[in-house]
Amino acid sequence: MARGIRKKLHLGSLLPFRCGTRSFQPEHSLIGGPGFSRVVFCNNTESQRVLTYGNNYVTSTKYTLTTFFPKSIFEQFRRAANFFFLITAILSFTPLSPSSPVSSVLPLALVILAAMIKEAIEDLGRKKQDIEVNNRKVKVHRGEGVFDNAKWMDLEVGDIVRVEKDEYFPADLILLSSSYEEAICYVETMNLDGETNLKLKKAVDATSKLHEDSGFQNFKAVIKSEDPNANLYSFIGSLQLEEQQYPLTPQQLLLRESKLKNTDFIYGVVIFTGHDTKVMQNSTGPPSKRSKIERRMDKLVYFLFSILVLISFIGSIFFGISTREDLENGTIKRWYLRPDDTAIYYDPKRAPVAAILIFLTGLMLYSYLIPISLYISLEIAKVIQCTFINQDLHMYYEEADKAAKTRTSNLNEELGQVDTILSDKTGTLTCNSMEFIKCSMAGTAYGRGVTVVERALSRREELPSAIEVTNGGGQVEYSTKAAIKGFNFFDERITHGNWVNEPHADVIQKFLLLLAICHTAVPEVDEETGRISYEAESPDEAAFVIAARELGFEFYERTQTSILIHELDLISGRKVQRSYKLLNILEFSNSRKRMSVILRNKEGKLLLLCKGADSVIFERLTKNGREFEEQTREHVNEYANAGLRTLLFAYRELDEEEYNKFNEEFTEAKNSVSADRDEMMEEAAEKIENDLILLGATAVEDKLQNGVPECIDKLAQAGIKIWVLTGDKLETAINIGFACCLLRQGMEQIVISSETPIIKELEKVGDNSAVAMAFKANVLQQIREAKESLTALNKSSEALALIIDGKSLTCALEDDVKGLFLELALGCASVICCRCSPKQKALVTRLVKTKTGSYVK
């Protein structure tokens, strides 16, 4: 039987950007045609067996029993030296050979055999991993509403499976239902795309009520969909259930190798198995990797072979001349060779042929100029290196109980040839575990915590050590560990309900209410302790709702049309239960950089609550909503300098007529089946997310991972150049750079910024074309000046750091500028690209890899 179903949660109408009920789109008409011919009979083994789809067995090995010998032999003779010795071994069986064939064949055979054994051992390791994956267990419906454990490799298309929390999906599944009544689930796709934020998935309404094992006893459905393909982000299909058709989109697709998170269980039907799954469609067989050293060794072998040919050629010429003169005018010069009665090898009458044959003999005779043991010596060294790497305690990750594991020894030496590292910040340099640490409300800064970046800043500027003030007001040394996960906020003016005594308490109340409501998190009550925890798509959202709870606004239930809050009443000072009618959620996106909710309070007022980046919120404030703008800007800059992630909070009241007009337009866009559906929804949201009143700002800390400063410092000492590509502000990025030793004392900084007086003056005028031209010219001038500084500083051997913001980077990546920019950047020890979009990160990475041809990781 299924475990208790989570509290009612109806998000279908709340998540319009990703979870809204979708109608059939034009592309669904392709089903049944070429490329869209897959038919899956759900829970109907007899009908499904008519269709012969592949099984769920996967393999990642390089060889099989039948292909091992020919493929491994081919791999060995790709090496120039091995191929040369193969030729000499063949020639050793002819009379031309100056030595026994054994002396040529045996060393070659030993070298090839040793290399093949090494390949076999490594492939055996891959085979063991495949066996472990294929033998994992998952619950499969066996009929009569009974689920039983089965191996992954035994799954077939059409099987109904039940996946538990923190388990990987065994195949590509169509989500049918989950432990949530609304049939949503959270999925971690880190193994697929590297993203640590959770993805929200939702089943179609027709199957969302199947919460019990017994509900599948008589469940029958037919799915028609696209054929297997490698596109991770698209899926077209339809579900036929009880004569009704329901469209299927990527929102219902659960991919193999992704993991179920924050959801007790899900039920799904297998749609693609084994090598038909999207992750396997994207994978390629283990390539025949050859390191740079191996390729360089081949060049050395070619060079040595050229010398060998030259020696043999010169020797054969002199031998030919001497042979031709052995019988001259009846005189025998080299009588001991019997030139008057000899084979072709010493026949004076056929001296050119003898010279050619002695040339071949010379190649074999001098073949030891090329060391056949060189490759095998390297192979042995690589195997020993792999053993050291696997057993290195410094590379052991205690939290996950994982040690370093080498899957192949072919590229060991590449690790020592990396000269440039390009890194993101969140989740790479930092833990991606957010803690609410400071905030600004009604123009007043709250929170006495001190960040890692602030401590580094105080050390850099030789200020007194940072301290932290506890609730009791005493000074204590800074503690990096929060008592409550996600909440590291200390300020006696706000905690324990003391905020009601603060000036502008009404503004603080609205701020905390927005903190508790403007999100898509899901509350979960611990039945034993009664404490509420939250399941959120990102750690930022979780930190916000936890902070609201700790400061007196506890979000504890979400229904189809409302959010329920236990909040501290401003007048009575007591906790009361209030319900807010939730009308719309305008989801966050990279282009919008904000999120809003529209709700109706108990007085019947319509409120729009909005949170977002300062760059988009400040420009949407109404004239009367800028009372705290100056102070908030100052606080946001301070938080950014402290390495904190900031968001602004604002609100506005809506009148009925304005909301009804918006809702009509938004609903029409949401139900549209056109390709520009999302753009239409964003346009509708844009019209109502304005004339906001500023409430304040939040600041959360994403701590650096343990050992990051030491690691970066050692990489820098090794001469490796490090680029950090981040979305943070310029000041934030610089301070984080100092905190993680990317920037160091005495390092000259070259800053290329779009915030120059000339550009600001042109922007005030409002001539966009003039601004664009002047902006590009300004960036180009800054790069050229930086190049001149680079040339001057290189003579003094000083380390340089380049910091460039996102707008300037856009110009720097244009075709006529990127060469100059890259030349400048490669001359610097550290590069920080701030305010970067995901597209810019990809363009920078591609530029460095393609233009330099160097080792970039």
C-alpha positions, 0 to 999 in steps of 0.5 A: 500500500502507498504511504500517506498522501501529502496534504492536498496541493493543487498547483495546476492553476498556480504554475502557469509557465510550466504546469498549466493544463495543456491542450493539444498543440499543432505538433501533436498532429504528427503522432502516428506519422514518420518519427512518431510511431511508438505505441505503448500498451500500459499495463498490458503485457500481452498486447505489448509483446506484439511490438518488439522494442528493446529491453532495458539492459544497458552497456557502456563497455568499449568491447564485447567478447567478439569485438575485443580482439580485433578492436584492441589489435586495431587500437594498438597498431594505431601507434606509429611504433607498433605499426613499424615493428609489425612491418619489421616482424613480418620482414624478419621471416624473409632472408633479408632479416639479419637476425632470428624472427624471434628477436623481432616478434617476441618483444612486439608480442609482449608489448601488445599483449600487456597493452591488451591486458590493461585494456581488458582490465579497464573494460572489465571495470566498466562491465562491473558498473554496468552489472551493478546498474542493470541489477538495481531493483525497482517495484513493478506492477505484477497484476492484481494491484501488487507491486514486486521488486524487479531488476532494472534490466528486466523492465519492458515498455508498458510496465508500471513502476513505483519509484521511491524518494531519492531513487533514480528512474530506471528508464524513461517514464511517463508520470502517472501520479505521485504522493502529492494529490495533485500528482506533482513531483520534484526531479533532480537532473544533475546527472543529465545537465549538471543543474542542481535546482529541482525540476517540477513535473506534473501528471495529466489530471486523468491519472492523478488520482491513482495514489494506491497500488491497488488502483492499478489492478484494472488500469489500461491505457495506450500511449502514442508518442515520438520515436526514441531520440536524443532531445532531452527537452522535447517530447510529443505524445498522447495518452488514451484512457477510457476513450479520451485523449490527453496530450503528453509534453516534457512536463510528464516525462521522467528521464533515466538517470534523473533522481526523485527528490522531495516526493515520497513516491511516484507511479510511472509507465515505461515508455523508452528502455535501455539504449532507446532512453534519451540519456543513452541516445545522447551517450556515445561509446567509449572513444579511442582516446589518445593523449597529447603525449601519445600523439607527440610520441608518434611524432618523435617516432616519425622523426626517429624513423626518418633518421633510420631511413636516412642511415639505411639509405646512405648505407645502401648507396655505399653498399650498392657502389661497393657491390658493383665494383666487386667484379671490375675487369675480372678483378675480385675485390671482396673475394670472401663474398664470392661475387663471382658465385653469389645470390642476388644480395651481393650480385655485382651485376644487379647492384641496384637491386642489392642496394634496395634489399640491403636498405630493407635489411638496414631498416631491420638492423637499426630498428632498435633506434626506435624504443619499443619499450617506450609505450609499455613503460608509459602504460605501466606508469599510467596504471600505477598512477590510476592506483594512486588516484583511486586510493588518494585520501585527499580526493575522498569525499566524506559526505557522499562516501565517494572516492576518486575513480579512474575509468580509463588510464589513457588520459592521466597525463592530461591532468597535468597539462590543463592550463585554463580552468573555466568555472561557474560560481554557484555549486562549484565554488560555493555549496549551493546551500542558501542561508538567510542572513540579512535584510533591509526593511523600510530603509533599515538594515537588519541582521548582524551576521558576518559572511566569509567574504566580509571576513576576507575583506576585513583581513585585506583592509587590515580591519579588526576581526569581524564579530557577530552580535547574538540575540542577547546583544553580547559579542561573540566570535563568528560562527559559520554554522546556522542553528537552523538550516537555511536561517542564519539571521541574528537581530534582536530588533526583529526576532521574537516578534520585536519587529512590531515595535520598530518604526514602519512596522506596517511595512515590515509586516508586508515584507514578511508576508511577501516572504511567506507567500511569494514562492512555489514551495510545498509545506510538509508536516512532520507527524511526530514533532509537528514541525513544518519543513518545506520542499522547494525548487531552489535553496533560495526559496526554501531559505525565504519561507524558513526565514518567514517562519522563524520571524513569525509568518509560518506558511503551513498549508496550500490548497487549490485557491489559497495559502494559509499562514500563521502570522503575528498580528500587528495590533494584538501582538498574537499569532492568528491564522489567516487565509489568502486567496491565491489567484495567479502565480507569475513564474520566475524566468531568466528573461523576467528576473522576477516572480509575482503572486496575485492574491486577495486578502481578508479585506477583499483587497487585490494585492500583487506581491513581487520579488526580483533582481534590483535591475528590474524592480527599481525601474518598475517602482511608482513615484510614490513607492520610492520612499526607501529607494536610496537607503535600499540601494545602499544596503543592496550594494553593501550586501553585494560587497559582502558576497550575498545574493540579493532580491528586492521585494515590492508590492502594489494594490490592484483595482478590480477592473485592471485585474479582470482585464489582465486575467482575461489576457493572461488566461487567453495567453495561457490557453494558447496553442501557438509557438509564442505562448510563453512570450504572450504570457510574459507580455501580459505579466509585464503590463501589470508588474509596474507601479510597485511600492518598494518594501525592502531587500533580502540577502542570502549567503551561499558559502564557499565550499571547504578548501576552495581558497586553498585549492585555487591558490595551489592552482595559481601557483602551478601557473593554471589560469582560472576564469570564473563566469558568474551572474553576480554584480561587479563588486560582489564578484570582486569580493568573492574573488578575494575570498576564494584567493582568485584575486590576491594582494598586490595583483593588478586589476584591469576592470572593463565596465559599462558603468562609465560617465560617458555612457551614463550621459548618453543613456540620459539623452535616450538615443539608443543607436548612439549609445550602442555605437559609443558603448562599443567604442568605449569597450574597445578603447578600454580593452586597448588601454588594458592591453597597453597596461598588460604589456607594461606590467608583463615586464615587471612580472606582476600577476594580472586580473581581468574583471569584465561585466556582462554588457561589456562582455557582449561587445567583447564577444563580437567578431571584430573584437573577440580576438583582441579580448581573448589576447588580453584575457590570456595574458591575465592570471585570473579572469572574472566575467560578472553579470554573465547570462548562460549564453555568454558563459557558453560563448566564452567557453567556446571562444577559449577552446576553439581559439587557443586549442589548449587544455581547458576544463 
